[in-house]
């Protein structure tokens, strides 16, 4: 039979060795906790990206529906000229205000999706 031989090594300062082991164990536990936090953030990021992809898909679908509904017109290209300041007509200003309201509405819905 093989007898196992135990070897003992004398430790001159066992309290310090124990403290060092406990401190290193604590540091490892803190690193594992930070790693778990990072993994949670990555999972949240993936979820947010997936939601954003869904939103973009919906926007593309709605945009294609709008293209079908809107009349098709030919707009001739303008020659490049120097920029001139022109005053907008009241109708153009009203249209611009309407578009700004729609943009605000869309932005509020997007922020609701982000936070909700």
C-alpha positions, 0 to 999 in steps of 0.5 A, spaced: 500 500 500 502 506 498 502 511 504 500 518 502 506 522 505 503 529 508 508 535 508 507 541 512 510 547 511 511 552 517 507 559 516 511 564 520 505 569 520 498 565 519 494 571 520 497 576 515 496 570 510 489 569 512 488 576 511 491 576 504 487 570 502 480 573 504 482 580 501 484 577 495 477 573 495 473 579 496 477 582 490 475 576 486 467 577 489 467 584 487 470 583 480 464 577 479 459 582 481 461 588 476 462 582 471 454 581 472 453 588 472 456 589 465 452 582 463 446 586 465 447 592 461 449 588 455 442 584 456 439 591 456 442 594 450 441 588 446 433 589 448 434 596 446 437 595 440 432 590 438 426 595 440 429 600 436 430 595 430 422 594 431 421 601 431 425 602 424 421 596 421 415 599 423 417 606 420 419 603 413 413 599 413 409 606 414 413 610 409 412 605 404 404 605 405 405 613 405 409 612 398 403 608 395 398 613 398 401 620 396 401 622 388 406 621 384 409 627 381 415 629 377 419 634 380 424 637 375 431 638 378 433 646 379 440 648 377 444 650 382 444 657 384 446 662 389 442 662 396 437 667 396 433 669 402 426 668 400 420 670 405 415 664 406 408 665 404 403 664 410 401 657 407 408 655 407 409 657 414 402 654 416 405 647 413 411 648 416 408 649 423 403 643 422 410 639 420 413 641 426 407 639 430 407 632 427 415 631 429 413 633 436 408 628 436 413 623 433 418 625 438 414 624 444 412 617 442 419 615 441 421 618 448 415 614 451 417 608 447 424 609 450 422 610 457 416 605 457 
